Amino acid sequence: MDLKRLLNAKTVRFVAVTVILGAIGSGAWEWILKPLAMGASEFGLNVATLGVSSFKDSLYQDIAKGLHEEPSLRLYSAVFGLLPLFVLGFIAGKAAASRQFRGDVEDLEPEKVARFLSKPLLVVFVIMVAFSVIQANQVAYVNRAVTHFDQLMSIVAPSLPEIDRLSFRSQFAQIASGEDYEKLVSSLEQLCNEKGLRAPSFSVW
């Protein structure tokens, strides 16, 4: 392999541009896209719970269970549960198209069937996508909230006696609302500040 030919000016420029674009992209994510994503996440959570406090509390009760597979399994089950409905809707729509055009389904022109089914199927597809996005957003928030608590516990654990560590874990497992979670992590963040430890930031919804 000829290294001189490989490491020519064009290659060096390409690598330099790639590194610069990567740095710009990282900065854009950290300063622009990440705050927007967090805002969109909170908006999505508000939409998912419809502003009902009991729905919001149920999300924090999921957080109290810690990191586990149930939220992800629930999301997958919902998505794959909706897929058969989508297929059945297509079949039913095709049968309706047959009656609409007074002909055998096999003899229908594909363009006519496509036009007849396009709007209903689009509505069903949009509903499926919206539901999946909302569920995924909830799962992501649960994971972030649990991870934040675990990180705080790992930071303050060496400074706490065993009985206090167990007490914090017990309080976490009993979380029943957003206020419970916020109060608990605030206590841990205060301990970090008192002991001169660096506490990670987290926006509690």
BELTA-V640678 format. One record per helix or strand. SS is the DSSP state (hx for helix, st for strand). FROM is the first residue (numbers start at 0). TO is the last residue. Records with the same first field share a line. If there is no record, write none. Layout:
BEGIN
SS = FROM-TO / FROM-TO
END
This chain:
BEGIN
hx = 2-5 / 8-48 / 52-62 / 69-99 / 104-106 / 109-158 / 161-172 / 177-193
END
